Amino acid sequence: MFGRLTLPELLFASILGIASGIYIYQPIFEQYSRDQKELKEKLKLAQESEKKS
């Protein structure tokens, strides 16, 4: 069995890899979310000012 991974080891490595990827890229996801909220607010303000004109 030398040089091979068992199923539990493979599952553990996969879960660990996915979790670490989410942890590493979390600030990028948060920044994207903040940017989208700002764009929605700017669009809403632009539409409101258009309606008033």
N, C-alpha and C positions, 0 to 999 in steps of 0.2 A: 504494500500500500504506500510505499515511499514515492513521494512526488505527486500524489493525488489528494484532492480535497474531498471530504465526505459532504453529504448533503447539508447537514447542520452548519458546517464550517462555511460552505458556499452561501447559504442563506444569511448567516451572520455577516459575512463580508459584504454581501449585497446591501443589506439594511444599513450597515455602517457607512458604506459609500454614499448611499442616497441621503442619509442624515447629515453627513459632513458636507455634501454638496449644497443642501438647503441652508445649512449654517453659514457656509462661506458666502453664498450669493444673497443672503437675507438683506443686507444693506442696499443692494441694487434693486431688489423687489420693492423695498420700502420707498426708495427714492422715486421709482417709477410710479408707485401709487400716489405719492405726494404730487408729482408733476401732473398726473391725470386729474386729480382733484382741483389743482390750480387752473388747469385749462378749462374744466367745466365751469368753475366760478367766473372766469373771465368771459367765457361764452355767454353765460347767463346774464352778466352785467351788460354786455354788448347788446344782447337782445332786448333787455329792459330799457336801455337808453334809446334804442331804435324805436321802440313802441311809444316812448314819450315824445319823440320828435315828430 
